[in-house]
Amino acid sequence: MTRKPTHPGAVFREDIMKPLMLTVTDAAHMLGVSRKALSEFVNEKASLSPEMALRISKATNTSVESWMNMQLKLTLWYARKHEPTNVIPFPAIKDASHG
């Protein structure tokens, strides 16, 4: 299994907050979110929501897709660690246009 992708909260903390010397309180105020919501995100206790991704994107002049892709990679990594074993494949669908 590939290594665990980096949580977008860690990227935000290390690449945005630390270089700018922003506290969670300051960054939360600038993003227009609660201190608790940002704290849970940067401490990797909460996933990145689309709304938070939009806020970070606007505040950092980065693409919202880049932030959401980080979360998607992490979410899929967790899902693959707990891949279901009781799935039965559907039968192949015959192409009606060639019938």
N, CA, C and O atoms as CSV, one atom per row, in Angstrom:
chain,resi,resn,atom,element,x,y,z
A,1,MET,N,N,0.855,-1.200,0.000
A,1,MET,CA,C,0.000,0.000,0.000
A,1,MET,C,C,0.888,1.245,0.000
A,1,MET,O,O,1.920,1.286,0.669
A,2,THR,N,N,0.478,2.235,-0.745
A,2,THR,CA,C,1.248,3.471,-0.825
A,2,THR,C,C,1.197,4.216,0.507
A,2,THR,O,O,0.338,3.957,1.350
A,3,ARG,N,N,2.119,5.129,0.675
A,3,ARG,CA,C,2.165,5.875,1.948
A,3,ARG,C,C,0.928,6.754,2.085
A,3,ARG,O,O,0.295,7.140,1.102
A,4,LYS,N,N,0.611,7.052,3.326
A,4,LYS,CA,C,-0.556,7.877,3.626
A,4,LYS,C,C,-0.356,9.288,3.076
A,4,LYS,O,O,0.663,9.920,3.358
A,5,PRO,N,N,-1.319,9.793,2.291
A,5,PRO,CA,C,-1.199,11.173,1.783
A,5,PRO,C,C,-1.228,12.185,2.934
A,5,PRO,O,O,-1.803,11.926,3.991
A,6,THR,N,N,-0.614,13.309,2.713
A,6,THR,CA,C,-0.585,14.369,3.722
A,6,THR,C,C,-1.966,14.994,3.863
A,6,THR,O,O,-2.634,15.289,2.872
A,7,HIS,N,N,-2.380,15.191,5.102
A,7,HIS,CA,C,-3.669,15.842,5.386
A,7,HIS,C,C,-3.570,17.300,4.941
A,7,HIS,O,O,-2.563,17.957,5.205
A,8,PRO,N,N,-4.612,17.819,4.263
A,8,PRO,CA,C,-4.552,19.223,3.826
A,8,PRO,C,C,-4.409,20.200,4.988
A,8,PRO,O,O,-3.882,21.297,4.807
A,9,GLY,N,N,-4.868,19.820,6.170
A,9,GLY,CA,C,-4.697,20.679,7.350
A,9,GLY,C,C,-3.232,20.849,7.710
A,9,GLY,O,O,-2.811,21.930,8.124
A,10,ALA,N,N,-2.449,19.774,7.553
A,10,ALA,CA,C,-1.013,19.853,7.817
A,10,ALA,C,C,-0.331,20.753,6.794
A,10,ALA,O,O,0.568,21.520,7.139
A,11,VAL,N,N,-0.760,20.660,5.532
A,11,VAL,CA,C,-0.209,21.519,4.480
A,11,VAL,C,C,-0.525,22.980,4.797
A,11,VAL,O,O,0.349,23.840,4.695
A,12,PHE,N,N,-1.767,23.261,5.179
A,12,PHE,CA,C,-2.161,24.632,5.514
A,12,PHE,C,C,-1.351,25.147,6.704
A,12,PHE,O,O,-0.874,26.282,6.695
A,13,ARG,N,N,-1.204,24.311,7.716
A,13,ARG,CA,C,-0.450,24.701,8.923
A,13,ARG,C,C,1.011,24.986,8.585
A,13,ARG,O,O,1.544,26.029,8.963
A,14,GLU,N,N,1.664,24.053,7.867
A,14,GLU,CA,C,3.102,24.153,7.613
A,14,GLU,C,C,3.466,25.138,6.502
A,14,GLU,O,O,4.471,25.842,6.604
A,15,ASP,N,N,2.657,25.192,5.442
A,15,ASP,CA,C,3.013,26.001,4.272
A,15,ASP,C,C,2.388,27.391,4.259
A,15,ASP,O,O,2.861,28.278,3.548
A,16,ILE,N,N,1.326,27.586,5.042
A,16,ILE,CA,C,0.646,28.891,5.044
A,16,ILE,C,C,0.790,29.570,6.405
A,16,ILE,O,O,1.330,30.672,6.503
A,17,MET,N,N,0.310,28.912,7.444
A,17,MET,CA,C,0.285,29.546,8.766
A,17,MET,C,C,1.680,29.813,9.331
A,17,MET,O,O,1.958,30.920,9.792
A,18,LYS,N,N,2.560,28.806,9.299
A,18,LYS,CA,C,3.885,28.982,9.911
A,18,LYS,C,C,4.709,30.066,9.231
A,18,LYS,O,O,5.238,30.939,9.918
A,19,PRO,N,N,4.843,30.045,7.879
A,19,PRO,CA,C,5.644,31.110,7.257
A,19,PRO,C,C,5.089,32.515,7.524
A,19,PRO,O,O,5.848,33.479,7.626
A,20,LEU,N,N,3.759,32.622,7.636
A,20,LEU,CA,C,3.138,33.929,7.892
A,20,LEU,C,C,3.031,34.238,9.387
A,20,LEU,O,O,2.561,35.307,9.775
A,21,MET,N,N,3.474,33.289,10.222
A,21,MET,CA,C,3.416,33.410,11.682
A,21,MET,C,C,1.991,33.721,12.166
A,21,MET,O,O,1.783,34.573,13.031
A,22,LEU,N,N,1.025,33.009,11.586
A,22,LEU,CA,C,-0.378,33.182,11.966
A,22,LEU,C,C,-0.759,32.190,13.057
A,22,LEU,O,O,-0.423,31.008,12.982
A,23,THR,N,N,-1.456,32.679,14.058
A,23,THR,CA,C,-2.022,31.770,15.054
A,23,THR,C,C,-3.316,31.191,14.486
A,23,THR,O,O,-3.851,31.695,13.498
A,24,VAL,N,N,-3.808,30.139,15.112
A,24,VAL,CA,C,-5.091,29.574,14.690
A,24,VAL,C,C,-6.180,30.636,14.812
A,24,VAL,O,O,-7.039,30.753,13.939
A,25,THR,N,N,-6.142,31.401,15.884
A,25,THR,CA,C,-7.133,32.460,16.099
A,25,THR,C,C,-7.093,33.488,14.981
A,25,THR,O,O,-8.133,33.868,14.443
A,26,ASP,N,N,-5.883,33.943,14.626
A,26,ASP,CA,C,-5.736,34.941,13.557
A,26,ASP,C,C,-6.195,34.383,12.218
A,26,ASP,O,O,-6.952,35.033,11.497
A,27,ALA,N,N,-5.740,33.183,11.886
A,27,ALA,CA,C,-6.098,32.582,10.592
A,27,ALA,C,C,-7.600,32.331,10.515
A,27,ALA,O,O,-8.213,32.552,9.471
A,28,ALA,N,N,-8.193,31.874,11.606
A,28,ALA,CA,C,-9.642,31.622,11.630
A,28,ALA,C,C,-10.402,32.922,11.385
A,28,ALA,O,O,-11.374,32.951,10.630
A,29,HIS,N,N,-9.956,33.989,12.024
A,29,HIS,CA,C,-10.601,35.299,11.833
A,29,HIS,C,C,-10.515,35.724,10.365
A,29,HIS,O,O,-11.496,36.194,9.789
A,30,MET,N,N,-9.335,35.556,9.770
A,30,MET,CA,C,-9.124,35.968,8.377
A,30,MET,C,C,-9.940,35.110,7.412
A,30,MET,O,O,-10.376,35.601,6.371
A,31,LEU,N,N,-10.153,33.826,7.745
A,31,LEU,CA,C,-10.939,32.927,6.901
A,31,LEU,C,C,-12.442,33.059,7.139
A,31,LEU,O,O,-13.250,32.595,6.334
A,32,GLY,N,N,-12.809,33.700,8.256
A,32,GLY,CA,C,-14.229,33.846,8.587
A,32,GLY,C,C,-14.846,32.570,9.128
A,32,GLY,O,O,-16.026,32.294,8.914
A,33,VAL,N,N,-14.016,31.779,9.847
A,33,VAL,CA,C,-14.510,30.539,10.451
A,33,VAL,C,C,-14.217,30.570,11.950
A,33,VAL,O,O,-13.476,31.430,12.427
A,34,SER,N,N,-14.798,29.635,12.678
A,34,SER,CA,C,-14.541,29.595,14.116
A,34,SER,C,C,-13.137,29.062,14.386
A,34,SER,O,O,-12.579,28.308,13.589
A,35,ARG,N,N,-12.580,29.467,15.519
A,35,ARG,CA,C,-11.265,28.988,15.922
A,35,ARG,C,C,-11.288,27.470,16.063
A,35,ARG,O,O,-10.342,26.785,15.674
A,36,LYS,N,N,-12.385,26.951,16.626
A,36,LYS,CA,C,-12.517,25.505,16.833
A,36,LYS,C,C,-12.492,24.758,15.500
A,36,LYS,O,O,-11.815,23.738,15.377
A,37,ALA,N,N,-13.227,25.260,14.499
A,37,ALA,CA,C,-13.274,24.595,13.193
A,37,ALA,C,C,-11.887,24.547,12.560
A,37,ALA,O,O,-11.477,23.515,12.030
A,38,LEU,N,N,-11.163,25.673,12.615
A,38,LEU,CA,C,-9.832,25.694,12.011
A,38,LEU,C,C,-8.856,24.836,12.806
A,38,LEU,O,O,-8.015,24.153,12.223
A,39,SER,N,N,-8.960,24.864,14.117
A,39,SER,CA,C,-8.085,24.052,14.959
A,39,SER,C,C,-8.247,22.569,14.652
A,39,SER,O,O,-7.256,21.849,14.523
A,40,GLU,N,N,-9.485,22.111,14.535
A,40,GLU,CA,C,-9.726,20.699,14.231
A,40,GLU,C,C,-9.163,20.331,12.866
A,40,GLU,O,O,-8.657,19.224,12.683
A,41,PHE,N,N,-9.246,21.245,11.907
A,41,PHE,CA,C,-8.720,21.009,10.567
A,41,PHE,C,C,-7.191,20.949,10.577
A,41,PHE,O,O,-6.609,19.985,10.078
A,42,VAL,N,N,-6.536,21.968,11.138
A,42,VAL,CA,C,-5.069,21.991,11.098
A,42,VAL,C,C,-4.439,20.930,11.988
A,42,VAL,O,O,-3.285,20.554,11.780
A,43,ASN,N,N,-5.180,20.443,12.976
A,43,ASN,CA,C,-4.686,19.361,13.829
A,43,ASN,C,C,-5.121,17.986,13.325
A,43,ASN,O,O,-4.980,16.983,14.024
A,44,GLU,N,N,-5.651,17.954,12.105
A,44,GLU,CA,C,-5.993,16.722,11.394
A,44,GLU,C,C,-7.074,15.893,12.094
A,44,GLU,O,O,-7.101,14.666,11.993
A,45,LYS,N,N,-7.964,16.592,12.803
A,45,LYS,CA,C,-9.090,15.930,13.464
A,45,LYS,C,C,-10.345,16.006,12.603
A,45,LYS,O,O,-11.302,15.263,12.820
A,46,ALA,N,N,-10.336,16.913,11.620
A,46,ALA,CA,C,-11.493,17.106,10.738
A,46,ALA,C,C,-11.018,17.123,9.284
A,46,ALA,O,O,-9.919,17.582,8.973
A,47,SER,N,N,-11.874,16.612,8.415
A,47,SER,CA,C,-11.600,16.643,6.982
A,47,SER,C,C,-11.814,18.049,6.443
A,47,SER,O,O,-12.468,18.882,7.070
A,48,LEU,N,N,-11.258,18.289,5.285
A,48,LEU,CA,C,-11.460,19.565,4.605
A,48,LEU,C,C,-12.823,19.567,3.932
A,48,LEU,O,O,-13.113,18.707,3.101
A,49,SER,N,N,-13.651,20.525,4.289
A,49,SER,CA,C,-14.958,20.652,3.644
A,49,SER,C,C,-14.807,21.506,2.388
A,49,SER,O,O,-13.867,22.293,2.282
A,50,PRO,N,N,-15.728,21.354,1.437
A,50,PRO,CA,C,-15.676,22.233,0.261
A,50,PRO,C,C,-15.739,23.711,0.635
A,50,PRO,O,O,-15.083,24.539,0.003
A,51,GLU,N,N,-16.519,24.046,1.651
A,51,GLU,CA,C,-16.620,25.451,2.074
A,51,GLU,C,C,-15.274,25.960,2.599
A,51,GLU,O,O,-14.844,27.060,2.251
A,52,MET,N,N,-14.610,25.154,3.437
A,52,MET,CA,C,-13.308,25.564,3.970
A,52,MET,C,C,-12.291,25.655,2.828
A,52,MET,O,O,-11.449,26.554,2.816
A,53,ALA,N,N,-12.368,24.735,1.879
A,53,ALA,CA,C,-11.458,24.770,0.728
A,53,ALA,C,C,-11.642,26.067,-0.057
A,53,ALA,O,O,-10.661,26.671,-0.493
A,54,LEU,N,N,-12.890,26.498,-0.239
A,54,LEU,CA,C,-13.159,27.766,-0.936
A,54,LEU,C,C,-12.565,28.946,-0.175
A,54,LEU,O,O,-11.978,29.851,-0.767
A,55,ARG,N,N,-12.724,28.920,1.128
A,55,ARG,CA,C,-12.197,30.013,1.953
A,55,ARG,C,C,-10.672,30.065,1.872
A,55,ARG,O,O,-10.090,31.136,1.702
A,56,ILE,N,N,-10.033,28.904,1.993
A,56,ILE,CA,C,-8.566,28.850,1.923
A,56,ILE,C,C,-8.094,29.275,0.542
A,56,ILE,O,O,-7.112,30.005,0.410
A,57,SER,N,N,-8.792,28.817,-0.480
A,57,SER,CA,C,-8.454,29.172,-1.853
A,57,SER,C,C,-8.478,30.686,-2.054
A,57,SER,O,O,-7.558,31.255,-2.642
A,58,LYS,N,N,-9.534,31.332,-1.564
A,58,LYS,CA,C,-9.657,32.793,-1.702
A,58,LYS,C,C,-8.574,33.517,-0.904
A,58,LYS,O,O,-8.013,34.508,-1.370
A,59,ALA,N,N,-8.285,33.023,0.291
A,59,ALA,CA,C,-7.314,33.691,1.169
A,59,ALA,C,C,-5.877,33.517,0.686
A,59,ALA,O,O,-5.030,34.374,0.941
A,60,THR,N,N,-5.596,32.420,-0.007
A,60,THR,CA,C,-4.220,32.119,-0.410
A,60,THR,C,C,-3.981,32.276,-1.912
A,60,THR,O,O,-2.859,32.099,-2.385
A,61,ASN,N,N,-5.026,32.607,-2.653
A,61,ASN,CA,C,-4.938,32.731,-4.114
A,61,ASN,C,C,-4.426,31.424,-4.738
A,61,ASN,O,O,-3.571,31.434,-5.624
A,62,THR,N,N,-4.968,30.310,-4.256
A,62,THR,CA,C,-4.648,28.987,-4.794
A,62,THR,C,C,-5.941,28.381,-5.304
A,62,THR,O,O,-7.019,28.919,-5.050
A,63,SER,N,N,-5.851,27.266,-6.021
A,63,SER,CA,C,-7.076,26.686,-6.569
A,63,SER,C,C,-7.801,25.843,-5.525
A,63,SER,O,O,-7.187,25.109,-4.751
A,64,VAL,N,N,-9.110,25.969,-5.530
A,64,VAL,CA,C,-9.922,25.176,-4.609
A,64,VAL,C,C,-9.751,23.693,-4.935
A,64,VAL,O,O,-9.789,22.847,-4.042
A,65,GLU,N,N,-9.564,23.383,-6.221
A,65,GLU,CA,C,-9.401,21.980,-6.636
A,65,GLU,C,C,-8.147,21.359,-6.033
A,65,GLU,O,O,-8.155,20.183,-5.671
A,66,SER,N,N,-7.071,22.130,-5.921
A,66,SER,CA,C,-5.836,21.574,-5.358
A,66,SER,C,C,-6.050,21.172,-3.898
A,66,SER,O,O,-5.530,20.150,-3.451
A,67,TRP,N,N,-6.806,21.968,-3.166
A,67,TRP,CA,C,-7.088,21.649,-1.762
A,67,TRP,C,C,-8.021,20.441,-1.666
A,67,TRP,O,O,-7.807,19.548,-0.847
A,68,MET,N,N,-9.062,20.419,-2.512
A,68,MET,CA,C,-10.000,19.290,-2.483
A,68,MET,C,C,-9.328,18.000,-2.935
A,68,MET,O,O,-9.647,16.928,-2.420
A,69,ASN,N,N,-8.402,18.083,-3.891
A,69,ASN,CA,C,-7.687,16.884,-4.339
A,69,ASN,C,C,-6.845,16.283,-3.227
A,69,ASN,O,O,-6.731,15.061,-3.129
A,70,MET,N,N,-6.249,17.131,-2.381
A,70,MET,CA,C,-5.493,16.616,-1.231
A,70,MET,C,C,-6.410,15.803,-0.323
A,70,MET,O,O,-6.052,14.716,0.130
A,71,GLN,N,N,-7.613,16.355,-0.062
A,71,GLN,CA,C,-8.561,15.657,0.805
A,71,GLN,C,C,-9.052,14.373,0.153
A,71,GLN,O,O,-9.179,13.348,0.823
A,72,LEU,N,N,-9.328,14.418,-1.151
A,72,LEU,CA,C,-9.797,13.237,-1.864
A,72,LEU,C,C,-8.776,12.108,-1.793
A,72,LEU,O,O,-9.140,10.961,-1.536
A,73,LYS,N,N,-7.512,12.419,-2.017
A,73,LYS,CA,C,-6.460,11.394,-1.954
A,73,LYS,C,C,-6.409,10.752,-0.575
A,73,LYS,O,O,-6.271,9.534,-0.457
A,74,LEU,N,N,-6.521,11.572,0.468
A,74,LEU,CA,C,-6.486,11.052,1.833
A,74,LEU,C,C,-7.725,10.208,2.129
A,74,LEU,O,O,-7.617,9.137,2.725
A,75,THR,N,N,-8.890,10.680,1.719
A,75,THR,CA,C,-10.142,9.950,1.946
A,75,THR,C,C,-10.112,8.594,1.243
A,75,THR,O,O,-10.509,7.585,1.825
A,76,LEU,N,N,-9.640,8.567,-0.009
A,76,LEU,CA,C,-9.549,7.301,-0.749
A,76,LEU,C,C,-8.527,6.363,-0.126
A,76,LEU,O,O,-8.732,5.149,-0.117
A,77,TRP,N,N,-7.436,6.901,0.392
A,77,TRP,CA,C,-6.421,6.083,1.055
A,77,TRP,C,C,-7.046,5.354,2.254
A,77,TRP,O,O,-6.851,4.153,2.439
A,78,TYR,N,N,-7.805,6.113,3.067
A,78,TYR,CA,C,-8.488,5.494,4.213
A,78,TYR,C,C,-9.501,4.450,3.744
A,78,TYR,O,O,-9.593,3.372,4.332
A,79,ALA,N,N,-10.262,4.758,2.693
A,79,ALA,CA,C,-11.273,3.822,2.186
A,79,ALA,C,C,-10.618,2.526,1.717
A,79,ALA,O,O,-11.135,1.437,1.967
A,80,ARG,N,N,-9.481,2.647,1.039
A,80,ARG,CA,C,-8.799,1.449,0.532
A,80,ARG,C,C,-8.257,0.590,1.659
A,80,ARG,O,O,-8.128,-0.624,1.502
A,81,LYS,N,N,-7.939,1.196,2.786
A,81,LYS,CA,C,-7.475,0.422,3.947
A,81,LYS,C,C,-8.601,-0.435,4.511
A,81,LYS,O,O,-8.342,-1.434,5.182
A,82,HIS,N,N,-9.826,-0.061,4.251
A,82,HIS,CA,C,-11.009,-0.769,4.759
A,82,HIS,C,C,-11.893,-1.198,3.598
A,82,HIS,O,O,-13.119,-1.121,3.670
A,83,GLU,N,N,-11.251,-1.651,2.526
A,83,GLU,CA,C,-11.980,-2.023,1.319
A,83,GLU,C,C,-12.975,-3.144,1.619
A,83,GLU,O,O,-12.623,-4.114,2.290
A,84,PRO,N,N,-14.204,-3.025,1.133
A,84,PRO,CA,C,-15.211,-4.059,1.404
A,84,PRO,C,C,-14.856,-5.373,0.706
A,84,PRO,O,O,-14.286,-5.383,-0.385
A,85,THR,N,N,-15.205,-6.469,1.360
A,85,THR,CA,C,-14.916,-7.796,0.798
A,85,THR,C,C,-16.183,-8.502,0.356
A,85,THR,O,O,-16.116,-9.606,-0.184
A,86,ASN,N,N,-17.338,-7.887,0.574
A,86,ASN,CA,C,-18.613,-8.548,0.276
A,86,ASN,C,C,-19.302,-7.997,-0.970
A,86,ASN,O,O,-20.518,-8.126,-1.113
A,87,VAL,N,N,-18.532,-7.380,-1.878
A,87,VAL,CA,C,-19.113,-6.804,-3.091
A,87,VAL,C,C,-19.128,-7.864,-4.193
A,87,VAL,O,O,-18.113,-8.506,-4.465
A,88,ILE,N,N,-20.273,-8.035,-4.812
A,88,ILE,CA,C,-20.417,-8.962,-5.935
A,88,ILE,C,C,-20.481,-8.130,-7.209
A,88,ILE,O,O,-21.345,-7.261,-7.324
A,89,PRO,N,N,-19.584,-8.373,-8.177
A,89,PRO,CA,C,-19.598,-7.573,-9.406
A,89,PRO,C,C,-20.906,-7.752,-10.178
A,89,PRO,O,O,-21.466,-8.847,-10.216
A,90,PHE,N,N,-21.382,-6.680,-10.786
A,90,PHE,CA,C,-22.555,-6.739,-11.661
A,90,PHE,C,C,-22.174,-7.495,-12.935
A,90,PHE,O,O,-21.011,-7.485,-13.338
A,91,PRO,N,N,-23.141,-8.146,-13.564
A,91,PRO,CA,C,-22.816,-8.794,-14.847
A,91,PRO,C,C,-22.525,-7.720,-15.892
A,91,PRO,O,O,-22.966,-6.578,-15.760
A,92,ALA,N,N,-21.779,-8.097,-16.930
A,92,ALA,CA,C,-21.452,-7.152,-17.991
A,92,ALA,C,C,-22.717,-6.708,-18.698
A,92,ALA,O,O,-23.639,-7.502,-18.891
A,93,ILE,N,N,-22.765,-5.444,-19.083
A,93,ILE,CA,C,-23.930,-4.891,-19.786
A,93,ILE,C,C,-23.677,-5.032,-21.276
A,93,ILE,O,O,-22.649,-4.589,-21.787
A,94,LYS,N,N,-24.609,-5.643,-21.958
A,94,LYS,CA,C,-24.482,-5.807,-23.407
A,94,LYS,C,C,-24.833,-4.490,-24.087
A,94,LYS,O,O,-25.785,-3.821,-23.685
A,95,ASP,N,N,-24.095,-4.119,-25.085
A,95,ASP,CA,C,-24.323,-2.869,-25.807
A,95,ASP,C,C,-25.529,-3.011,-26.715
A,95,ASP,O,O,-25.476,-3.722,-27.719
A,96,ALA,N,N,-26.631,-2.331,-26.362
A,96,ALA,CA,C,-27.901,-2.452,-27.099
A,96,ALA,C,C,-27.812,-1.918,-28.529
A,96,ALA,O,O,-28.582,-2.338,-29.392
A,97,SER,N,N,-26.878,-0.994,-28.787
A,97,SER,CA,C,-26.784,-0.396,-30.125
A,97,SER,C,C,-26.238,-1.383,-31.162
A,97,SER,O,O,-26.367,-1.158,-32.365
A,98,HIS,N,N,-25.627,-2.480,-30.689
A,98,HIS,CA,C,-25.080,-3.481,-31.620
A,98,HIS,C,C,-25.939,-4.736,-31.657
A,98,HIS,O,O,-25.480,-5.769,-32.144
A,99,GLY,N,N,-27.161,-4.680,-31.161
A,99,GLY,CA,C,-27.973,-5.855,-31.045
A,99,GLY,C,C,-28.891,-6.073,-32.158
A,99,GLY,O,O,-29.636,-7.053,-32.161
